[in-house]
Structure formats: structure tokens, C-alpha cells
């Protein structure tokens, strides 16, 4: 009974010391954690190693280009189509308050936003509190980009447009 010889090496990616019986993995010196797809590839046998390399058609003895083996990688950003982003609670409240032009309580803002279909709370029990907290944070941060004002206690309105 013959057993596969264990090969010891240090991974070039994580510098971890490891061993394997897979000759392909030992040849590239990458461990299972860093490149798991090599385990699926069968180890090269002596017959496969001794097979002659394919020759080019022009007869000069050069092997075909290595680029034919692998296809160019496509980044994940290019592969996925662009999705339309959902409107956030703050954006929806800003649109509602700008369109109505009146000051509203968080309950009224939530009712108007959900009635228009601009935003709805995914799981929250108190979406009006979420809206009030978000508007309060934006007002507290202040600055020129603030879209809201607090004209009276418990009410919020759209900030006046600056030219």
C-alpha cells in the first residue's frame, strides 16, 4: 500500500507553516485558507508531467500564449447592474417638508412620507422617533448643508433656501 508523500511548506500569503499531499498546492506555496480552490484541482501525476507541451502552429516550437488559459477578471462593480437606491428617512422628510412648506410634528412627517410612498420603516415600531432623532442630529451638526429648522417645540420645517 502506497501513501502520498506529505509536502511541507510556508504559505506565501499568510506565512503560516502547513503541509499537504496536493502537489499543485505545494508548488504554488499557498495554504487552504488563502486559496481553497486548489484543493478541487487534482494533483499532477507523473504521466501528466511528462506529456510534451503543445506546440504553436507556426512550427517554431514556442508554446501558445498563457493568456489563453485564463480569462481577464471582471471587477464586481462592473459585473453588477446599478441599483436604484431607496430614499432614506431624512431625504423623504426633506422632500415632504420642502413640498408642503409647513412645520410638522414627527408623527405628521411619517404619515405624509408613508402616504406618498417615499419611505416606510422596515421593522421599527416607532418610525416617527427615528425621523425625529435623525432630523435632530442633522440640526445639531448644523452647517450650511442642514436641510431642517426647528421653528417651535416638537415641530420641524424645511430650511429656507439660500442663494
Secondary structure by P-SEA (a helix, b strand, c coil): ccccbbbbbbbcccccccccccaaaaaaccccccccccccccccccccccccccccccccccccccccccccccccccccccccccccaaaaaaaaaaaacccccaaaaaaaaaaaccccccccccaaaaaaaaaaaaaaacccccccccccccbbbcccccc
